[in-house]
Amino acid sequence: MSPRTNSWLTDRLRALYAQSFADVPVTNTVLVKFGKKSRGRLGSIVLKPKKGYDQKVSVISLNRILKDDCVPEYVIDAVLAHEFVHYVHGFNSPLPQLYRYPHQAGIVDRELKKRGLAALLDKEKLWTKQNFAKLWKTVI
């Protein structure tokens, strides 16, 4: 198994993009990294200026807990896909904002299902429900 690094995350996002989001124009740099440990959030996306880049960069951060090898890779893929859907919908990306709110009426889950990721989403939700709270207490 590969070590879970930011470079590894980038490779996972690239593969996910090629498989399920290739129709989406990526109009700025998208970076992905492991961020802080969080009890209530698996991932986030922000648009911010970054030194060395001409335009704002979209940064996808995943909860540091997801680095733990006991977390299945499909959980990481589902979180990456969820955050990239926000990019697709124009939240924290240069793309036009399609909705008023980022989670309005289940739009993220609908988009994931439309892109053939329903099984991934279902597996991630089940694993998270059964395991995340216990894992949060054990990972430093």
C-alpha positions as CSV (number, residue, x, y, z in Angstrom):
1,M,0.0,0.0,0.0
2,S,1.3,3.5,-0.9
3,P,2.0,5.9,2.0
4,R,-0.8,8.4,2.3
5,T,0.8,11.7,1.4
6,N,-0.4,14.8,-0.4
7,S,1.2,13.5,-3.6
8,W,-0.8,10.2,-3.2
9,L,-4.0,12.3,-2.7
10,T,-3.2,14.2,-5.9
11,D,-2.9,11.0,-7.8
12,R,-6.2,9.8,-6.4
13,L,-7.9,13.0,-7.4
14,R,-6.5,12.8,-10.9
15,A,-7.7,9.3,-11.4
16,L,-11.2,10.2,-10.0
17,Y,-11.3,13.2,-12.4
18,A,-10.4,11.1,-15.4
19,Q,-13.0,8.5,-14.5
20,S,-15.9,10.6,-13.5
21,F,-15.3,14.3,-14.1
22,A,-13.5,14.6,-17.4
23,D,-16.3,16.7,-18.9
24,V,-15.6,19.5,-16.3
25,P,-13.3,22.3,-17.3
26,V,-10.6,22.9,-14.7
27,T,-9.9,26.6,-15.1
28,N,-7.5,27.1,-12.2
29,T,-5.0,25.1,-10.2
30,V,-6.6,22.6,-7.8
31,L,-4.4,21.4,-4.9
32,V,-5.3,18.6,-2.5
33,K,-3.8,18.0,0.9
34,F,-4.4,16.4,4.3
35,G,-5.4,19.2,6.7
36,K,-6.4,19.4,10.3
37,K,-8.1,16.8,12.4
38,S,-11.8,17.5,12.7
39,R,-14.6,15.9,14.4
40,G,-17.4,17.2,12.2
41,R,-15.9,17.5,8.7
42,L,-14.3,15.0,6.4
43,G,-13.2,17.6,3.8
44,S,-13.4,21.1,2.6
45,I,-12.6,23.2,-0.5
46,V,-11.5,26.9,-0.4
47,L,-10.5,29.3,-3.1
48,K,-7.5,31.5,-2.1
49,P,-4.6,33.4,-3.3
50,K,-1.4,31.3,-3.2
51,K,2.2,32.6,-3.6
52,G,3.6,31.6,-6.9
53,Y,0.3,31.3,-8.8
54,D,-1.2,34.0,-11.1
55,Q,-4.8,33.3,-10.0
56,K,-6.5,32.0,-7.0
57,V,-6.1,28.3,-6.2
58,S,-8.8,25.9,-5.2
59,V,-7.5,23.9,-2.2
60,I,-9.2,20.6,-1.2
61,S,-8.3,19.6,2.3
62,L,-9.1,16.2,3.8
63,N,-9.4,15.5,7.4
64,R,-6.0,14.3,8.8
65,I,-7.8,11.3,10.3
66,L,-8.2,9.9,6.7
67,K,-4.4,9.3,6.6
68,D,-4.8,6.3,8.9
69,D,-4.4,3.0,7.0
70,C,-7.6,1.6,8.6
71,V,-9.7,4.1,6.5
72,P,-10.6,2.4,3.2
73,E,-9.4,4.1,0.1
74,Y,-13.0,4.3,-1.1
75,V,-13.8,6.7,1.8
76,I,-11.0,9.0,0.7
77,D,-12.2,8.8,-2.9
78,A,-15.8,9.6,-1.9
79,V,-14.6,12.6,0.1
80,L,-12.5,13.8,-2.8
81,A,-15.5,13.4,-5.2
82,H,-17.8,15.3,-2.8
83,E,-15.4,18.2,-2.6
84,F,-14.8,18.2,-6.3
85,V,-18.6,18.4,-6.9
86,H,-18.4,21.7,-5.0
87,Y,-15.8,22.8,-7.5
88,V,-18.1,21.7,-10.4
89,H,-21.0,23.6,-8.9
90,G,-18.9,26.8,-8.7
91,F,-18.3,26.8,-5.0
92,N,-14.7,27.8,-4.3
93,S,-13.8,27.6,-8.0
94,P,-13.8,30.0,-10.9
95,L,-16.8,28.1,-12.5
96,P,-20.2,29.7,-12.4
97,Q,-22.1,29.1,-9.2
98,L,-25.0,26.8,-10.1
99,Y,-26.9,26.9,-6.7
100,R,-27.4,29.3,-3.9
101,Y,-26.1,26.9,-1.2
102,P,-23.5,24.2,-1.6
103,H,-25.6,21.4,-0.1
104,Q,-29.0,22.6,-1.2
105,A,-31.6,19.8,-1.4
106,G,-29.0,17.0,-1.7
107,I,-27.4,18.4,-4.8
108,V,-24.0,16.9,-4.0
109,D,-25.3,13.4,-3.6
110,R,-27.5,13.8,-6.7
111,E,-24.4,14.9,-8.7
112,L,-22.4,12.0,-7.5
113,K,-25.1,9.5,-8.4
114,K,-25.5,11.1,-11.8
115,R,-21.8,10.5,-12.4
116,G,-22.1,6.8,-11.5
117,L,-20.7,7.1,-8.0
118,A,-23.7,6.0,-6.0
119,A,-22.1,2.8,-4.8
120,L,-19.0,4.7,-3.7
121,L,-21.2,7.2,-1.8
122,D,-23.2,4.5,-0.1
123,K,-20.1,2.6,1.0
124,E,-18.5,5.8,2.4
125,K,-21.6,6.8,4.3
126,L,-22.0,3.3,5.9
127,W,-18.3,3.2,6.8
128,T,-18.3,6.7,8.3
129,K,-21.5,6.0,10.3
130,Q,-20.0,2.8,11.8
131,N,-16.4,3.9,12.3
132,F,-15.6,7.6,12.2
133,A,-16.5,8.4,15.8
134,K,-14.4,5.6,17.2
135,L,-11.4,6.5,14.9
136,W,-11.6,10.1,15.9
137,K,-10.9,9.2,19.5
138,T,-7.9,7.1,18.7
139,V,-6.0,9.1,16.0
140,I,-3.8,11.9,17.3
